Amino acid sequence: MSGPLWTRSEIEAATGGRVGNGVVTASGASIDTRTLAPGDLYFAINGDVHDGHDFVAGALDKGAAGAIVSSDKAALFNSSDRLIVVPDVLEAMRRLGIAARARSKAKIVAITGSVGKTGTKEAMRIALSRQGKTHASVASYNNHWGVPLTLSRMPREAEFGIFEIGMNHAHEILPLTAMVRPHVAVITTIEPVHIEFFPSLWGIADAKGEIFSGIEPGGVAVLNRDNAYFERLRAHALASNAGRVIAFGEHETADIRAERIIVKPDTSVVEARIFGQPLVYRIGTAGRHIALNSLSVLAAAHALGIDIALAALAFGDLKPPVGRGERTILSIGDADALLIDESYNANPASVRAALSNLGAVELDRKGRRIAVLGDMKELGKEGPALHEALAAEIETNQIDVLFAAGPLMENLVARLPKAKVAVHVDSSAELVDAVCAAIRPGDAVMVKGSLSMKMALVVKALKEKYGASHSATALKG
């Protein structure tokens, strides 16, 4: 049986805080009382929407091992002996995360990229878990609070640690990779995501390349050989402490190379060469982009010196999470329709991939491919053109009907035949009734848009109206 995640003396030494007499040990860490488990340390972070200090009493009532609070708010909770009082709560969590990394003997993988971070992290988690105790970020905990929180939760006995690192401005990755100190750093790809905040795609590549500044001496950089910015990223890697670069992709010079990718309705098959050696494996979800990113996982496995064949075998268990490709069967009368939930977020690359997956669904002669799309945000002056360019993807993937929400989608709507556009409105809420009324037996509907567009409202309504059945397989003709 493993010991506590944190002892009282470790908490005190790491945070530099004044520790109450009631704090003994902690078994976890939390910033959200809704998911807090008894024994967790609660960090009362002052966020964009809520001040965590408003929930300290609730955290303690739920059995928190202690609450880390700011010194200027401590007087509000004088009745409790389970306080850790610090000058700055977020800084205390950062320091606890650094302490977790310092004591850990785990091999650490850090993942960034314009798209595919979370999916690659999940594939990495499944692959490494087969070969040792693995700790990984939950959801998309990849920012200035998500990374230190994930670090602070890392068990001392972990053999592998996987950390997703995100950004939407330059220099945001620098402090995060300095905390994580990866042995392997993966960049999935460079695409025009958050381009509003950068002068060019070169700027995005340079910002992603910051991940190598924290790499451990002799570490390995894993890069997408197919991406136009490979050489620029390679230069960043070679200027760091990285000992070597492993390239993945379909390019003939890639070290981990896909020779053939077969995308089926609900699975993908990859025929690859790993440093010249053949390997064939199946992935338990559909998508060409997922298959390509699986190569980066194998590259990391090679860098870590673990069994690559066993890592590839684990991909059969990979399933798309809610909002990122989850497939659900909808019951419409005596027949079914397919819902593909891609509602978590959107950018040009991920929308293209989602439309490609929808295009791969096999339908009977009466079924239709329906795309429900919301605006892609943070694209700056390129926004109109990038939305307009989706028209080619709609045609290529034989999308029959489009439901669109948001002002930027007007640029796509204007490029499509009027018969193909069912509705164009301002918000996702206005789409709900129209989409629910339009779905027919045999249809396949895919929902996607930037997080602020709240496209999940459409998904929720479809599931509620048509009695969703999870773990769906695609419709087939």
Salt bridges, closest charged atoms under 4 A:
GLU10 OE1 - ARG103 NH1 3.56
GLU10 OE1 - ARG156 NH2 2.95
ASP32 OD2 - ARG34 NH2 2.82
ASP51 OD1 - HIS53 ND1 2.80
ASP51 OD2 - LYS73 NZ 2.60
GLU91 OE2 - ARG94 NH2 2.80
GLU122 OE2 - LYS121 NZ 2.97
GLU122 OE1 - ARG125 NH2 2.78
GLU172 OE2 - HIS169 ND1 3.58
GLU191 OE1 - ARG352 NH2 3.55
ASP206 OD1 - ARG232 NE 2.70
ASP206 OD1 - HIS236 NE2 2.82
GLU210 OE2 - HIS171 ND1 3.49
GLU216 OE1 - ARG181 NH1 3.31
GLU231 OE1 - ARG234 NH1 3.90
GLU250 OE2 - ARG288 NH2 2.50
GLU259 OE2 - ARG257 NH2 3.44
GLU259 OE2 - ARG273 NE 3.07
GLU271 OE2 - ARG260 NH1 3.45
ASP317 OD2 - ARG130 NH2 2.32
GLU326 OE1 - LYS463 NZ 2.88
GLU326 OE2 - HIS470 ND1 3.40
GLU342 OE1 - LYS448 NZ 3.63
GLU378 OE1 - HIS194 ND1 2.32
GLU388 OE2 - ARG415 NH1 2.97
GLU410 OE1 - HIS424 ND1 3.28
ASP443 OD2 - ARG368 NH2 2.65
GLU464 OE2 - LYS460 NZ 2.62
